[in-house]
């Protein structure tokens, strides 16, 4: 079981958003989506990757447009059929990366669309790790570059197996067809890359500006904690602004104002975190709203916007604690 972060505003803790994943505490935009998550690791050997056959994309042919895919003709390959429809020039995807993408999935022989992220207007952020995603995606996307549109036909062996996915109306004999628009790819060492902003207020914590993938330092002053929320750029990116109803993919580190002790960190967990701003404690939601993708943000959260007198059990956070976070906004979903 993955270690859960401590950000959510209810005591159970925040499950990382695997969009079509197995955690039920995800935002409604993502948790209703039935695929391409996998409920259990597959024991199947790696597939042979072949060029086809693949149904034609008949409309929405440009990158990041919602595609329309023709019904499959004849029998699909029993291997994994993969074709790059648009070749990107960004970072190459590696095993265990977090991929941010839009996608559409349908059944080969009926053309029934069982899921797509375009209509939800919420991109997928999912880790290409065995057991977190169907193996067809893991093998088809490995080595592809951000900015690419990839089409794949996934037979049951590397999809949902003989049990299918009844929630999505997928039978155990169905080959699945996906078109995936890869927006970006990240790993556990990803950092913000924004422009450094002066940290001139001696009464606020100082956050390190290194972008080498290691957890930044956070130096808490000996002065009294602020009574109101603080949300300041440490590194200012040039990406889209985050809205109050968005989901984001982040790296973060949290320490207590009193004593500066670390209580949670995606760096220590070696696990990026994604979530809806409507799920998390109010200080996070308010602090990240309006901030730009690619930024590192200092957030100081007073108790009434954090956990107040009900901190998560076992977190090491005392009642009425002021919390200090460094947050790298990697992507808006």
C-alpha positions as CSV (number, residue, x, y, z in Angstrom):
1,X,0.0,0.0,0.0
2,X,1.3,3.4,-0.9
3,X,2.1,5.8,2.0
4,X,-0.6,8.4,2.0
5,X,0.2,12.1,2.3
6,X,-1.2,14.3,5.1
7,X,-2.7,17.1,3.1
8,X,-6.4,16.3,2.9
9,X,-8.8,18.1,5.1
10,X,-10.3,14.9,6.6
11,X,-8.5,12.6,9.0
12,X,-8.0,9.7,6.6
13,X,-5.3,11.4,4.7
14,X,-4.9,12.1,1.0
15,X,-4.5,9.3,-1.5
16,X,-2.5,10.3,-4.5
17,X,-4.7,10.9,-7.5
18,X,-4.2,8.2,-10.0
19,X,-7.0,9.6,-12.1
20,X,-8.4,6.3,-13.2
21,X,-6.8,4.8,-10.1
22,X,-7.9,2.6,-7.3
23,X,-8.1,5.2,-4.5
24,X,-11.6,6.3,-3.8
25,X,-10.7,9.6,-2.2
26,X,-9.8,11.2,-5.5
27,X,-11.8,14.2,-7.0
28,X,-15.0,13.4,-8.8
29,X,-13.5,14.6,-12.0
30,X,-11.1,11.7,-11.9
31,X,-12.3,8.9,-9.7
32,X,-15.3,8.0,-11.8
33,X,-13.0,7.2,-14.7
34,X,-12.7,3.4,-15.1
35,X,-9.4,3.1,-17.0
36,X,-6.5,2.6,-17.6
37,X,-5.8,1.7,-14.0
38,X,-5.0,-1.9,-13.0
39,X,-6.3,-3.6,-9.9
40,X,-3.5,-6.1,-9.7
41,X,-0.1,-6.6,-11.3
42,X,-0.1,-8.8,-14.4
43,X,1.9,-12.0,-14.5
44,X,2.1,-11.9,-18.3
45,X,5.5,-11.7,-20.0
46,X,6.3,-8.5,-21.9
47,X,4.4,-8.3,-25.2
48,X,5.9,-8.1,-28.7
49,X,5.1,-4.6,-29.9
50,X,3.8,-4.5,-33.5
51,X,2.7,-1.8,-35.9
52,X,-0.9,-2.8,-36.4
53,X,-3.6,-3.3,-37.2
54,X,-5.0,-0.1,-35.7
55,X,-8.3,1.7,-36.4
56,X,-8.1,5.0,-38.1
57,X,-8.5,8.3,-36.3
58,X,-11.2,9.9,-38.4
59,X,-11.5,13.3,-36.8
60,X,-9.7,15.3,-34.1
61,X,-6.4,14.3,-35.6
62,X,-4.3,17.1,-34.1
63,X,-2.4,16.7,-30.8
64,X,-4.7,17.3,-27.8
65,X,-7.9,17.3,-29.9
66,X,-10.6,14.9,-28.8
67,X,-10.2,12.1,-31.4
68,X,-12.9,10.0,-33.1
69,X,-11.7,6.5,-33.7
70,X,-13.2,4.1,-36.3
71,X,-14.4,0.7,-35.3
72,X,-11.7,-2.0,-35.5
73,X,-11.7,-4.0,-38.8
74,X,-11.2,-7.7,-38.6
75,X,-9.4,-9.4,-35.8
76,X,-7.0,-7.4,-33.7
77,X,-3.4,-8.5,-33.1
78,X,-2.9,-10.8,-30.1
79,X,0.2,-8.7,-29.4
80,X,0.4,-5.0,-28.5
81,X,-0.1,-2.8,-31.5
82,X,1.4,0.7,-31.1
83,X,1.8,3.6,-33.5
84,X,3.1,7.2,-32.9
85,X,0.6,9.4,-34.7
86,X,2.3,12.7,-33.7
87,X,6.0,12.6,-32.7
88,X,6.8,14.9,-29.8
89,X,10.2,16.4,-29.0
90,X,10.0,16.6,-25.2
91,X,11.4,14.3,-22.5
92,X,11.3,10.6,-23.1
93,X,9.1,8.5,-20.8
94,X,10.8,6.0,-18.5
95,X,9.5,3.2,-16.3
96,X,7.9,4.6,-13.0
97,X,7.5,8.1,-14.5
98,X,4.4,10.1,-13.9
99,X,2.7,10.8,-17.2
100,X,0.3,13.7,-17.7
101,X,-1.9,13.1,-20.6
102,X,-5.3,13.4,-22.3
103,X,-6.7,10.1,-23.7
104,X,-9.7,8.3,-25.1
105,X,-10.4,4.6,-24.8
106,X,-12.9,2.4,-26.7
107,X,-13.6,-1.3,-27.4
108,X,-12.1,-2.7,-30.7
109,X,-15.1,-4.5,-32.1
110,X,-17.9,-2.1,-31.1
111,X,-16.2,1.3,-31.1
112,X,-17.9,1.9,-27.7
113,X,-16.1,4.8,-25.9
114,X,-15.8,3.7,-22.3
115,X,-13.7,6.6,-21.1
116,X,-12.1,9.9,-22.2
117,X,-10.4,12.7,-20.3
118,X,-11.2,15.4,-22.9
119,X,-14.8,15.8,-21.9
120,X,-13.9,15.9,-18.2
121,X,-11.4,18.7,-19.0
122,X,-9.1,17.1,-16.5
123,X,-5.9,15.5,-17.7
124,X,-4.7,12.2,-16.3
125,X,-1.7,12.0,-14.0
126,X,-0.7,8.4,-13.5
127,X,2.5,6.5,-12.7
128,X,3.7,3.9,-15.2
129,X,4.3,1.3,-12.5
130,X,3.2,-2.3,-12.5
131,X,0.0,-2.6,-10.6
132,X,-0.9,1.1,-11.0
133,X,-1.8,1.0,-14.7
134,X,-2.6,-1.7,-17.2
135,X,0.6,-3.2,-18.7
136,X,-0.4,-2.1,-22.2
137,X,0.2,1.5,-21.3
138,X,3.4,0.7,-19.5
139,X,4.9,-1.0,-22.6
140,X,3.4,1.2,-25.2
141,X,4.5,4.5,-23.7
142,X,8.0,3.6,-22.6
143,X,10.5,5.7,-24.6
144,X,7.8,7.9,-26.2
145,X,8.4,11.7,-25.9
146,X,6.3,14.4,-24.3
147,X,4.3,16.1,-27.1
148,X,3.5,12.8,-28.8
149,X,0.1,11.3,-29.8
150,X,0.2,7.5,-29.4
151,X,-2.4,5.0,-30.5
152,X,-2.4,1.5,-29.1
153,X,-4.5,-1.6,-29.3
154,X,-4.3,-3.5,-26.0
155,X,-5.4,-7.2,-26.0
156,X,-6.8,-8.6,-22.7
157,X,-3.5,-10.1,-21.7
158,X,-2.0,-6.6,-21.2
159,X,-5.3,-5.0,-20.3
160,X,-7.9,-6.2,-17.8
161,X,-7.3,-9.9,-18.3
162,X,-10.0,-12.5,-18.5
163,X,-12.0,-10.7,-15.7
164,X,-12.5,-7.6,-17.9
165,X,-13.7,-4.4,-16.2
166,X,-17.5,-4.7,-15.6
167,X,-17.7,-1.1,-14.3
168,X,-16.7,0.1,-17.7
169,X,-18.6,-2.5,-19.7
170,X,-15.3,-4.2,-20.8
171,X,-15.5,-7.9,-21.2
172,X,-12.6,-10.3,-20.6
173,X,-12.3,-10.9,-24.4
174,X,-12.2,-7.2,-25.4
175,X,-9.2,-5.6,-27.1
176,X,-9.1,-2.0,-26.1
177,X,-8.0,0.9,-28.4
178,X,-6.5,4.1,-26.9
179,X,-5.3,7.4,-28.2
180,X,-3.0,9.1,-25.7
181,X,-1.8,12.7,-26.0
182,X,1.3,12.9,-23.7
183,X,1.5,16.4,-22.3
184,X,4.6,15.8,-20.1
185,X,6.4,13.3,-18.0
186,X,7.9,13.6,-14.5
187,X,9.7,11.5,-12.0
188,X,10.5,11.5,-8.3
189,X,13.4,13.9,-8.9
190,X,11.4,16.5,-10.8
191,X,11.6,20.1,-9.6
192,X,10.1,23.5,-10.4
193,X,12.2,25.4,-12.9
194,X,11.0,29.0,-12.4
195,X,12.8,32.3,-11.9
196,X,14.2,32.9,-8.4
197,X,12.2,35.5,-6.4
198,X,13.9,37.4,-3.5
199,X,13.0,36.2,0.0
200,X,13.4,39.5,1.9
201,X,11.1,39.1,4.8
202,X,13.2,38.1,7.8
203,X,10.0,37.0,9.7
204,X,9.2,34.3,7.1
205,X,10.9,30.9,6.4
206,X,13.6,30.8,3.8
207,X,13.2,28.0,1.2
208,X,16.1,26.6,-0.8
209,X,16.2,27.2,-4.5
210,X,18.1,24.2,-5.8
211,X,16.3,22.3,-8.5
212,X,18.4,19.2,-8.4
213,X,15.5,17.0,-7.4
214,X,16.4,16.9,-3.8
215,X,14.2,18.2,-1.0
216,X,14.7,22.0,-0.6
217,X,15.9,23.3,2.8
218,X,13.3,25.2,4.9
219,X,14.7,27.5,7.6
220,X,12.1,28.7,10.0
221,X,12.8,32.0,11.9
222,X,12.6,32.3,15.6
223,X,9.9,35.0,15.4
224,X,6.3,34.3,16.1
225,X,4.3,32.5,13.4
226,X,2.1,34.7,11.2
227,X,-1.6,34.8,12.1
228,X,-2.7,34.8,8.4
229,X,-2.0,32.6,5.4
230,X,1.3,33.2,3.6
231,X,1.7,32.1,0.0
232,X,4.8,33.5,-1.7
233,X,6.8,32.5,-4.8
234,X,10.3,31.1,-4.2
235,X,10.7,30.3,-7.9
236,X,8.1,31.8,-10.2
237,X,7.3,29.7,-13.2
238,X,5.7,30.8,-16.5
239,X,3.0,28.1,-16.9
240,X,-0.8,28.3,-16.5
241,X,-2.3,29.7,-13.4
242,X,-3.9,27.2,-11.1
243,X,-7.7,27.7,-10.5
244,X,-9.5,26.8,-7.3
245,X,-11.2,23.8,-8.9
246,X,-8.1,22.4,-10.6
247,X,-6.1,19.3,-9.7
248,X,-2.3,19.6,-9.6
249,X,0.8,17.3,-9.6
250,X,3.3,18.5,-7.1
251,X,6.5,17.8,-5.1
252,X,6.3,19.1,-1.5
253,X,7.9,19.2,1.9
254,X,6.2,20.1,5.1
255,X,7.7,21.2,8.5
256,X,6.3,22.5,11.7
257,X,6.8,26.2,12.5
258,X,7.7,25.3,16.1
259,X,11.1,23.5,15.9
260,X,11.2,23.1,12.1
261,X,10.7,19.3,12.3
262,X,9.7,17.7,9.0
263,X,6.4,15.8,9.2
264,X,5.7,14.9,5.5
265,X,7.5,15.0,2.2
266,X,7.0,13.6,-1.3
267,X,10.8,13.6,-1.6
268,X,11.2,11.3,1.3
269,X,8.4,9.1,0.0
270,X,9.9,9.2,-3.5
271,X,6.4,9.6,-4.8
272,X,4.9,12.6,-6.5
273,X,1.4,13.6,-5.3
274,X,-1.6,14.8,-7.3
275,X,-4.9,16.0,-5.9
276,X,-7.8,18.3,-6.4
277,X,-7.6,21.7,-4.6
278,X,-11.1,21.0,-3.4
279,X,-9.9,18.0,-1.4
280,X,-7.0,19.5,0.6
281,X,-6.8,21.6,3.7
282,X,-7.9,25.2,3.1
283,X,-4.5,26.6,3.4
284,X,-3.2,24.6,0.5
285,X,-6.3,25.3,-1.6
286,X,-6.1,29.1,-1.0
287,X,-2.3,29.2,-1.2
288,X,-2.0,27.5,-4.6
289,X,-4.9,29.2,-6.3
290,X,-3.6,31.7,-8.8
291,X,-0.1,30.4,-8.7
292,X,1.7,29.4,-11.9
293,X,2.7,25.9,-13.0
294,X,6.5,25.5,-12.8
295,X,6.7,27.5,-9.6
296,X,8.0,26.7,-6.1
297,X,5.7,28.3,-3.5
298,X,6.2,28.9,0.2
299,X,3.0,28.3,2.1
300,X,2.6,29.1,5.8
301,X,-0.7,27.8,7.1
302,X,-2.2,29.0,10.4
303,X,-4.1,26.3,12.5
304,X,-7.6,27.4,11.4
305,X,-6.7,26.8,7.7
306,X,-4.8,23.6,8.5
307,X,-5.7,20.9,11.0
308,X,-6.7,23.1,14.0
309,X,-7.3,20.9,17.0
310,X,-7.7,17.7,15.0
311,X,-4.4,16.8,13.4
312,X,-4.0,13.3,11.7
313,X,-3.1,10.6,14.2
314,X,0.5,9.5,14.0
315,X,1.5,12.6,12.0
316,X,3.6,14.2,14.7
317,X,1.6,17.4,14.3
318,X,0.3,18.9,17.6
319,X,-3.0,20.6,18.0
320,X,-3.1,24.2,16.7
321,X,0.2,23.9,14.9
322,X,1.3,26.3,12.2
323,X,2.5,24.4,9.1
324,X,5.2,25.4,6.6
325,X,5.4,23.9,3.1
326,X,7.6,24.2,0.1
327,X,5.5,23.2,-2.9
328,X,6.7,22.7,-6.5
329,X,3.8,22.9,-8.9
330,X,4.8,20.5,-11.7
331,X,1.5,20.3,-13.7
332,X,-2.1,21.4,-13.8
333,X,-4.5,18.6,-14.6
